[in-house]
Amino acid sequence: MSVSIVWFRLDLRLRDNPALEAAAKLGEVVPVFIWAPEEEGAWPPGAASRWWLHHSLQALAKDLGGLVIRRGPSLAALRQLVKETGATAVFWNRRYEPALIARDTKVKQALIADGLKVESFNSALLFEPWEIKSGSGGPYKVFTPFYRACLSKVGEPRFRVADVVKPRTRGSASLRLDQLNLLPKLDWAKGFDWEPGEAGAHKLLSAFSPAGYLEKRDLPAVGGTSRLSPYLHFGEISPRHVWETGNEDYRRQLIWREFAHHLLYHFPHTPEQPLRREFEKFPWRKDAKSLRAWQRGATGFPLVDAGMQELWTTGWMHNRVRMVVASFLVKDLLISWQAGARWFWDTLVDADLANNTLGWQWVAGCGADAAPFFRIFNPASQAEKFDPTGEYVRRWATAPVTPMLDHAMARDRALAALQQIKS
C-alpha cells in the first residue's frame, strides 16, 4: 500500500484540508509537524503564537489519532521520514511568508530530485495571491477594486468545502510535544480563554451570528465579532467554510484578509519597510520609556490602556481598539509602526505576518490604501463613540493614570513631522 507524508504547517485541521485529502486517496498517511522557527526569517512565531501552537498540535494529534513531531531543518527531517516509512509522496499546503516561500521552493525541488511525488495546495486563502490581477496585469494597491475583482471570480457554487478526512495514519518515532518548549515558563497565559484546535473553531463559528455584524463590529464591549482570526491563521478552519456561513458584510472582512496576503506576496519587503517609500525618512522618535508605558497600558488614556490590558490578559484585542492603540503609538507618541508590529507579533494569538503588516501600515499611512497620516484618532472621542457607557474600559483598564501627554499637542507634533517628509 502506498504511503504519503502530509507536512502540517498552518493547516491544523481535518476538514477541507486539500493536502490531507490528496494523501488519504493514495493510502496510508504519515502526518508530521516540523518545528523549524529558524527557517521563518525575521518573523519566527512569537510567545503567544507558540502557546496557541502547542495546544493546537495537541488537538490535531488527538483528532488524527497520532502526529509525528520532528525538529528542523525541514528538508532533512522530511528526507529522514521518507527513509523510515518508505513514503513515495509528500504533500503540504502553501504558506505565503517570503522566507517560507523561498524555503518551500528549495524543499520541493530537492524532494522531486529524490524521485518523490510532491504537491502543494491552497488551504489558507480563497484565492492565490497571484490570481487576482489589476487591469494592467499587476497587483492591486487599493482595496475596493481588489474586492470587486475577487467577487467577480466567485462562481456558483462559490467554493468547494471538502468533508472531514480521517486518514489511516501510520506511526513513526516522534518527539513529545513538550520537548518543543512552546509553553511559557511563567504562566502569563493563564487568562487566555481560548480553545485552540478545529473543534474550538467550529464552536465559535456556530455561536457567531453575522446578522447585525456591521452595526456591532466596532463596539468592543458588545462582542459583535467572530474572534475567528487565530483559528484562520493556524488553519483550524478554512476560509471557504467561513465564507459559506457569512453574509456580505462579514465576507468583506475575509476579502481584507485576502488583500493582506496579496500585498505581502507582491511586496515582500513590507514587514520591515513602508510600501510608500517617502515614509522611510519619517522622523520617528526613539523613546523606550513611552514605548514601555504603551505596552503596559499605562498611557493615561483609558481606551488605549484598556486595549493594551485586554491584549496582555487574553492574547487578543478588538479590532476597533487595535486601530486606536496603533494610532496613539505612531501619531501621539511618534514611535515607529515597526515597534508596534513587533509587540503585536509577540503578544497576539492571531499574529499573522500579512494581517499585522497591513494593519500597522494602514494606521501609519505608509501602506496600500492606507488611512492618511493626518487622520489622527482622538482616544477620548473614540471612546465616546464606540464605548459610550464605558463598559469596555471598566472591564480592562486598571487604576486611572495621569495622561502621559496632551493629545492636541501630540497631534500638532505629528502633523509637523508629516510636513518634514512632504518638504
C-alpha positions as CSV (number, residue, x, y, z in Angstrom):
1,M,0.0,0.0,0.0
2,S,1.2,3.5,-0.9
3,V,2.5,5.7,1.9
4,S,2.4,9.5,1.8
5,I,3.7,12.1,4.1
6,V,1.5,15.1,5.0
7,W,3.6,18.0,6.2
8,F,1.3,20.0,8.5
9,R,2.1,23.7,9.0
10,L,-0.6,26.4,9.3
11,D,-3.4,24.0,8.2
12,L,-4.1,22.2,11.5
13,R,-7.4,20.6,10.7
14,L,-9.0,17.5,9.1
15,R,-11.9,19.2,7.4
16,D,-11.4,20.9,4.0
17,N,-7.7,20.1,4.0
18,P,-6.6,19.5,0.4
19,A,-3.1,18.1,1.2
20,L,-4.6,15.6,3.6
21,E,-7.3,14.7,1.2
22,A,-4.8,14.1,-1.6
23,A,-2.7,11.9,0.6
24,A,-5.6,9.9,2.0
25,K,-6.7,8.9,-1.5
26,L,-3.3,7.2,-2.1
27,G,-3.3,5.0,1.0
28,E,-1.7,5.3,4.4
29,V,-0.7,8.8,5.7
30,V,2.2,9.8,7.9
31,P,1.2,13.2,9.4
32,V,4.2,15.2,10.5
33,F,4.8,18.6,12.1
34,I,8.3,20.0,11.9
35,W,9.3,22.7,14.4
36,A,11.8,24.9,12.5
37,P,11.4,28.6,13.6
38,E,14.9,29.4,12.3
39,E,13.5,29.0,8.8
40,E,11.0,31.8,9.2
41,G,13.5,34.6,8.8
42,A,13.0,37.7,10.9
43,W,9.5,36.5,12.0
44,P,9.6,33.2,13.9
45,P,6.4,32.6,16.0
46,G,6.0,35.0,19.0
47,A,5.3,33.9,22.5
48,A,1.5,34.0,22.3
49,S,1.6,32.1,18.9
50,R,3.8,29.4,20.4
51,W,1.3,29.0,23.3
52,W,-1.5,28.5,20.7
53,L,0.5,26.2,18.6
54,H,1.2,23.9,21.5
55,H,-2.5,23.4,22.2
56,S,-3.4,23.3,18.6
57,L,-0.9,20.5,17.9
58,Q,-2.3,18.7,20.9
59,A,-5.8,18.9,19.5
60,L,-4.7,17.8,16.0
61,A,-2.8,14.8,17.3
62,K,-5.9,13.7,19.1
63,D,-8.1,14.2,16.0
64,L,-5.7,12.3,13.8
65,G,-5.0,9.5,16.2
66,G,-1.3,10.3,16.1
67,L,1.1,13.0,14.9
68,V,4.8,12.7,14.2
69,I,6.7,15.7,15.6
70,R,10.2,16.5,14.5
71,R,12.7,19.4,14.6
72,G,14.1,21.1,11.6
73,P,15.8,21.6,9.2
74,S,12.7,20.7,7.4
75,L,14.3,19.1,4.3
76,A,16.5,16.9,6.4
77,A,13.5,15.9,8.6
78,L,11.4,15.0,5.6
79,R,14.1,13.0,4.0
80,Q,14.7,11.1,7.2
81,L,10.9,10.4,7.5
82,V,10.8,9.2,3.9
83,K,13.7,6.8,4.6
84,E,11.9,5.5,7.8
85,T,8.5,5.0,6.3
86,G,9.1,4.2,2.6
87,A,6.9,7.1,1.6
88,T,6.6,7.8,-2.1
89,A,4.9,11.2,-1.9
90,V,4.9,14.3,0.2
91,F,2.0,16.8,0.3
92,W,1.6,20.1,2.1
93,N,-0.5,23.3,2.0
94,R,1.2,26.5,1.0
95,R,2.4,29.4,3.1
96,Y,2.9,32.8,1.8
97,E,5.5,34.5,4.1
98,P,8.6,35.5,1.9
99,A,11.1,33.4,3.9
100,L,8.9,30.3,3.7
101,I,8.1,30.7,0.0
102,A,11.9,30.5,-0.6
103,R,12.3,27.6,1.8
104,D,9.4,25.6,0.3
105,T,10.6,26.1,-3.2
106,K,14.0,24.6,-2.3
107,V,12.4,21.7,-0.4
108,K,10.1,20.9,-3.3
109,Q,12.9,20.9,-5.8
110,A,15.1,18.7,-3.6
111,L,12.4,16.1,-2.9
112,I,11.4,15.9,-6.6
113,A,15.0,15.3,-7.4
114,D,14.9,12.5,-4.9
115,G,12.2,10.8,-7.0
116,L,9.2,11.6,-4.8
117,K,5.8,12.8,-5.9
118,V,5.5,16.3,-4.3
119,E,2.4,18.6,-4.4
120,S,1.4,21.7,-2.6
121,F,-2.1,23.1,-2.3
122,N,-4.0,26.3,-1.3
123,S,-5.8,25.7,2.0
124,A,-5.4,29.2,3.6
125,L,-7.0,31.6,1.1
126,L,-10.0,31.9,-1.1
127,F,-7.7,32.9,-4.0
128,E,-4.0,32.6,-4.6
129,P,-2.2,36.0,-4.3
130,W,-1.2,35.8,-7.9
131,E,-4.7,35.0,-9.2
132,I,-6.2,38.5,-8.7
133,K,-4.7,41.0,-11.1
134,S,-5.5,44.6,-12.0
135,G,-6.4,45.7,-15.4
136,S,-2.7,46.3,-16.2
137,G,-1.9,42.8,-15.0
138,G,-0.1,43.9,-11.9
139,P,-1.0,43.7,-8.2
140,Y,-3.7,45.9,-6.6
141,K,-2.8,48.6,-4.0
142,V,-6.4,49.8,-3.3
143,F,-8.9,47.6,-1.6
144,T,-12.2,48.4,-3.3
145,P,-11.2,47.4,-6.8
146,F,-9.4,44.3,-5.3
147,Y,-12.7,43.4,-3.5
148,R,-14.7,43.8,-6.7
149,A,-12.2,41.6,-8.6
150,C,-12.5,38.9,-6.0
151,L,-16.3,38.9,-6.1
152,S,-16.2,38.7,-9.9
153,K,-14.3,35.4,-9.5
154,V,-16.7,33.9,-7.1
155,G,-18.8,31.3,-9.0
156,E,-21.7,29.0,-8.1
157,P,-21.2,27.0,-6.1
158,R,-18.9,29.6,-4.6
159,F,-16.3,27.3,-3.1
160,R,-16.0,23.6,-2.5
161,V,-15.8,22.8,1.2
162,A,-14.5,19.3,1.5
163,D,-15.6,16.8,4.1
164,V,-13.6,15.7,7.1
165,V,-10.8,13.3,6.2
166,K,-10.0,10.7,8.8
167,P,-6.9,9.0,7.3
168,R,-5.3,5.7,8.1
169,T,-2.3,7.1,9.9
170,R,1.0,5.3,10.1
171,G,3.2,5.9,13.2
172,S,6.8,6.7,13.4
173,A,9.2,7.9,16.1
174,S,8.3,11.3,17.4
175,L,9.3,13.9,19.8
176,R,7.0,14.6,22.7
177,L,5.1,17.9,22.2
178,D,6.5,19.3,25.4
179,Q,10.1,18.8,24.0
180,L,9.4,21.7,21.7
181,N,9.2,24.1,24.8
182,L,6.4,26.1,23.2
183,L,4.7,26.9,26.5
184,P,5.9,29.8,28.7
185,K,7.9,29.0,31.8
186,L,6.0,31.7,33.7
187,D,2.3,31.2,33.3
188,W,1.4,34.6,31.8
189,A,-1.2,32.9,29.6
190,K,-3.5,31.9,32.5
191,G,-6.0,34.5,31.3
192,F,-6.2,33.1,27.8
193,D,-9.8,31.9,27.5
194,W,-9.4,30.0,24.2
195,E,-9.9,26.5,22.9
196,P,-7.3,26.1,20.2
197,G,-8.0,23.4,17.6
198,E,-10.5,22.6,14.9
199,A,-13.3,21.8,17.4
200,G,-12.9,25.2,19.1
201,A,-13.0,27.0,15.7
202,H,-16.3,25.4,14.8
203,K,-17.8,26.1,18.2
204,L,-17.1,29.8,17.7
205,L,-18.4,29.8,14.1
206,S,-21.6,28.1,15.3
207,A,-22.1,30.6,18.0
208,F,-21.4,33.6,15.8
209,S,-24.3,35.3,14.0
210,P,-23.4,37.6,11.1
211,A,-26.8,39.3,11.4
212,G,-26.1,42.9,12.6
213,Y,-22.4,42.4,12.2
214,L,-22.0,45.8,10.5
215,E,-23.7,47.6,13.4
216,K,-21.9,45.7,16.2
217,R,-18.4,45.1,15.0
218,D,-17.0,48.4,16.2
219,L,-18.3,48.1,19.7
220,P,-15.7,46.4,21.8
221,A,-18.0,45.8,24.8
222,V,-20.6,44.0,22.7
223,G,-18.7,41.1,21.3
224,G,-20.0,41.5,17.8
225,T,-17.0,40.0,16.0
226,S,-16.4,36.3,15.4
227,R,-13.0,36.1,17.1
228,L,-12.0,33.5,14.4
229,S,-8.8,35.3,13.5
230,P,-6.4,32.9,15.4
231,Y,-8.2,29.9,14.0
232,L,-7.9,31.2,10.5
233,H,-4.3,31.9,11.0
234,F,-3.5,28.4,12.3
235,G,-5.6,26.8,9.6
236,E,-8.0,25.2,12.1
237,I,-10.9,26.3,9.9
238,S,-10.9,27.0,6.2
239,P,-11.8,30.5,4.8
240,R,-14.1,28.7,2.4
241,H,-16.1,27.3,5.2
242,V,-16.3,30.7,6.9
243,W,-17.3,32.3,3.6
244,E,-20.2,29.9,3.1
245,T,-21.6,30.7,6.5
246,G,-21.2,34.5,6.4
247,N,-23.1,37.4,5.0
248,E,-21.9,40.2,2.7
249,D,-20.6,42.4,5.5
250,Y,-18.7,39.6,7.1
251,R,-17.4,38.3,3.8
252,R,-15.9,41.7,3.1
253,Q,-13.6,41.2,6.1
254,L,-12.4,37.9,4.6
255,I,-11.5,39.7,1.5
256,W,-9.5,42.2,3.6
257,R,-7.6,39.1,4.8
258,E,-7.0,38.1,1.1
259,F,-5.8,41.7,0.4
260,A,-3.3,41.4,3.1
261,H,-1.8,38.2,1.7
262,H,-1.9,39.7,-1.8
263,L,0.2,42.6,-0.7
264,L,2.7,40.5,1.3
265,Y,3.2,38.3,-1.7
266,H,3.7,41.1,-4.2
267,F,5.6,43.4,-1.8
268,P,7.7,41.1,0.4
269,H,9.7,43.9,1.9
270,T,6.8,45.5,3.7
271,P,7.0,43.7,7.0
272,E,10.1,45.8,7.7
273,Q,9.8,48.7,5.2
274,P,7.0,51.0,4.3
275,L,5.3,50.5,1.0
276,R,5.2,54.2,0.4
277,R,8.9,55.0,0.2
278,E,8.7,58.6,1.4
279,F,7.9,57.3,4.9
280,E,11.4,55.8,5.1
281,K,12.5,59.4,6.0
282,F,9.8,59.9,8.6
283,P,11.3,61.4,11.8
284,W,10.2,58.7,14.3
285,R,11.2,59.2,17.9
286,K,13.2,56.6,19.9
287,D,11.6,56.7,23.3
288,A,11.9,53.4,25.3
289,K,10.1,54.8,28.3
290,S,7.0,55.9,26.3
291,L,7.0,52.6,24.4
292,R,7.0,50.7,27.6
293,A,4.1,52.7,29.0
294,W,2.1,51.9,25.9
295,Q,3.0,48.2,26.1
296,R,1.9,48.1,29.7
297,G,-1.3,50.0,29.2
298,A,-0.1,52.9,31.3
299,T,-0.6,55.9,29.0
300,G,-3.4,57.6,31.0
301,F,-5.8,57.3,28.1
302,P,-8.5,54.9,29.2
303,L,-9.4,53.3,25.9
304,V,-5.8,52.8,24.9
305,D,-4.9,51.3,28.3
306,A,-7.9,49.0,28.2
307,G,-7.0,47.7,24.8
308,M,-3.4,47.0,25.9
309,Q,-4.6,45.3,29.0
310,E,-7.0,43.2,27.1
311,L,-4.1,42.2,24.8
312,W,-1.8,41.2,27.6
313,T,-4.5,39.3,29.5
314,T,-6.2,37.4,26.7
315,G,-3.7,37.5,23.7
316,W,-6.3,39.3,21.6
317,M,-7.7,42.8,21.1
318,H,-10.8,44.1,19.5
319,N,-10.1,45.4,16.0
320,R,-11.5,48.9,16.6
321,V,-9.3,49.2,19.7
322,R,-6.3,47.9,17.7
323,M,-6.7,50.9,15.4
324,V,-6.9,53.3,18.3
325,V,-3.9,52.0,20.2
326,A,-1.9,51.8,17.0
327,S,-2.7,55.4,16.1
328,F,-1.7,56.5,19.6
329,L,1.7,54.9,19.2
330,V,2.6,56.1,15.8
331,K,0.9,59.6,15.9
332,D,0.6,60.7,19.5
333,L,4.0,59.2,20.5
334,L,5.7,59.3,17.1
335,I,7.1,55.8,17.7
336,S,7.6,53.7,14.6
337,W,4.9,51.3,13.4
338,Q,7.6,48.6,13.2
339,A,7.9,48.8,17.0
340,G,4.2,48.3,17.4
341,A,4.1,45.5,14.8
342,R,6.8,43.7,16.8
343,W,4.9,44.0,20.1
344,F,1.7,42.7,18.5
345,W,3.7,39.9,16.9
346,D,4.8,38.6,20.3
347,T,1.6,39.1,22.2
348,L,-1.3,38.3,19.8
349,V,-2.6,34.8,19.5
350,D,-3.7,35.7,15.9
351,A,-0.3,37.2,15.0
352,D,-0.2,36.9,11.2
353,L,2.5,38.5,9.1
354,A,0.2,39.6,6.3
355,N,-2.5,41.0,8.5
356,N,-0.1,42.5,11.0
357,T,1.8,44.3,8.3
358,L,-1.3,45.6,6.5
359,G,-2.9,46.8,9.8
360,W,0.2,48.7,11.0
361,Q,1.0,50.3,7.6
362,W,-2.7,51.2,7.2
363,V,-2.7,53.1,10.5
364,A,0.7,54.7,9.9
365,G,-0.4,56.0,6.5
366,C,2.5,54.3,4.7
367,G,0.9,51.3,3.1
368,A,-1.6,50.3,0.4
369,D,-4.9,52.0,0.6
370,A,-3.8,53.4,3.9
371,A,-5.6,55.9,6.2
372,P,-3.9,59.3,5.6
373,F,-1.3,60.0,8.3
374,F,-3.1,63.3,9.1
375,R,-6.2,61.2,10.2
376,I,-5.3,61.0,13.9
377,F,-7.7,59.2,16.3
378,N,-8.6,61.1,19.4
379,P,-8.7,58.4,22.1
380,A,-11.3,60.3,24.1
381,S,-13.8,60.8,21.2
382,Q,-13.2,57.2,20.0
383,A,-14.2,56.0,23.5
384,E,-17.3,58.2,23.5
385,K,-18.4,56.9,20.1
386,F,-17.6,53.2,20.4
387,D,-17.7,52.6,24.2
388,P,-20.3,55.2,25.2
389,T,-21.2,53.5,28.5
390,G,-17.6,52.8,29.4
391,E,-18.2,49.1,29.8
392,Y,-15.2,48.0,27.9
393,V,-12.9,50.4,29.7
394,R,-14.2,49.3,33.1
395,R,-13.6,45.7,32.1
396,W,-10.0,46.1,31.1
397,A,-8.4,49.3,32.3
398,T,-6.6,49.3,35.7
399,A,-6.5,52.2,38.1
400,P,-6.6,55.6,36.4
401,V,-3.2,57.0,35.3
402,T,-2.4,60.7,34.6
403,P,-2.3,61.2,30.8
404,M,1.3,61.0,29.6
405,L,0.8,63.8,27.1
406,D,-1.6,66.3,25.8
407,H,-3.4,64.9,22.7
408,A,-3.8,68.3,21.0
409,M,-0.1,69.0,21.4
410,A,0.8,65.5,20.1
411,R,-1.5,65.9,17.1
412,D,0.2,69.2,16.1
413,R,3.6,67.5,16.6
414,A,2.6,64.6,14.3
415,L,1.3,66.9,11.6
416,A,4.6,68.9,11.8
417,A,6.5,65.6,11.3
418,L,4.4,64.8,8.3
419,Q,5.3,68.2,6.8
420,Q,9.0,67.3,7.1
421,I,8.8,64.3,4.7
422,K,6.5,66.3,2.4
423,S,9.0,69.1,2.0
